[in-house]
Every structure is written in C-alpha cells, then in structure tokens.
Amino acid sequence: MSLTLGFSAGVMILVSFVELLGEGIEAVGFAPAHLAFFLGMAAMFLVDALIPHDYFEVHEHGPGHGHDPHKNALMKTGLFVALGLGIHNFPEGMASFVGALENPSLGISIAVAIAIHNIPEGLAVAAPILAASGSRKKAMLWTFVSGIVEPLGAGVAALILMPFLSDAILGYVLAAVAGVMVFISLDELIPTARSYGREHLSILGVMIGMIVMFLSLWALGHVHIA
C-alpha cells in the first residue's frame, strides 16, 4: 500500500503540473492559470476542513467497534481521490467533446490519451478503498463513479455550455483541477503512504508513478524531448 499510494501520488502530481497546469497557462497565461490553481487548492482545503476526520470511522464501522485507523484513513483517502478525479474527469469530457467538434481525429487522440491516463487514476481510487473495505464491489463502484463523470462533462458541454465554451474557460478549469489533485496528493496520498512506516517505498512509488505518467505523455506526443 505504501508503494501503491506513492505511485498514485506521483501520477497525480506530474499530470497536474506537466499537463493540466501547463494547458491552463497556454490557454489563459501564467498568472491567471496559477490563480486558478491556488483557488483549486483552497477549495479542496475547505472541503477537507469541513469533513470531520472521524466521519468515515463512525459511519463505516460505528463507534466502539475496534476499527483500524489505517483503514479509516485509506477509506477517506480513496473517497477524496474519487472526488478529485471526478472533478478532473469533468473538464476532460468537455475537452474530448470540443476536440471532436473541431476535428474528429483530434477528438480520438484526446480520448485515447485520457483512456491511458485513467488506468493509473483508477488504481488511485480502487487501491485504498479495496484495502480499507475488502470489497471489490465497493472499489469498482467508486472507480466507476469517478469515471462516469467524463461523459457527463461531454453532455454538459453539448447541452448547456456550447454558447459560452472557450479555450480560456477550459484553461481555467484544468488549472483549478490541477490544484485539487496536488492538494489531494500532498494532504492525503503521501501522508497515508508514509503512515505504513515505509518511507523509502512511498517515495519510490512517487518516482515510479511520475516516470510512468511521463512515458505515457511522451508516447502520446504531449511532451517533446529535444
């Protein structure tokens, strides 16, 4: 779990800074994109502060049942990751829809890139929830919920936002989502990974996750090496 959670954090941190924030900067500029990034972090901080830290402990197990604090932390982490990735997937669905409108081949390439990203992102949701609950069905359910937001995002773009949709709006949203994902990684994933007493494994997982995400971005042409 230490290695796996570190891996998930590495994936989320690298894709946030290299892809999401980078696209935001390209669309709206350096300072506006970073403002959206920090607002995303602040919003996630408020969500974290407003959810009592014993919420999952009480509601998943009931008081006084000898619950495992590691499992409580893992369940909280998994649901936060599902929330963050759900927010992340919403503008990705919008991006796929807009790309396909401009050029069908562009829409296909965006969809393939997102599908590849969703493999480690699904792991980030499923692994902690499976470890906390022991239920494959629960892990699959929350992974499905975080992913189904993507076609919902495309539907919203098609039905509601078409008159207002622009590269600038998508840029702001993607930069804010990057802030959400970085907050989740630093506040939930990495501390939980280290709580297993495997500091070197957790940071090794972060490095491996970053390398895997870098290779996927490079293979898909999202980054270029001189």
Summary of the structure (lengths in Angstrom):
residues: 226
radius of gyration: 17.6
end to end distance: 36.2
largest distance: 59.3
contacts: 812
relative contact order: 0.24
helix: 86%
strand: 0%
